Amino acid sequence: MDAEKINKIYELSKMNFILVFVGGGLGAVLRWSLGFIPFLKSSNLWTSTLMANALAAVILGGTFRWQSSLGLMNQGPAWLLLAVGFCGGLSTFSTFSLETFKMIQAQDWATLIVYIALNVGLSLLLLIFAYQFAAGWKG
């Protein structure tokens, strides 16, 4: 079966939702569990977050290469389970890294700079805003 037929089969089905749901749940549980590993739980360091981001980047990079070699660009059940679901539950940073890598491959430097600045800057500003806003809540 060629890649185009496989892509059409997996466009929108109940199985797709199940694959993303299961992968996302497993990724989220792994991310949470990393905080309980003794060497990752050291003195106020961000090591478990770094480990989650690094692990997700490795899985996403490998899945992207494997899927690309099959002509299944961001499609199919393995992509939904591993990239969208598992890596999405484990880390959105891995997706950010992949999208950044694609811009580097395309040598789209202007978009790359804007993309990085907006993702990092906006995320940080929104986090600071939410932090300050929540400080005023009287629960």
Summary of the structure (lengths in Angstrom):
residues: 139
radius of gyration: 17.7
end to end distance: 57.0
largest distance: 59.2
contacts: 383
relative contact order: 0.13
helix: 78%
strand: 0%
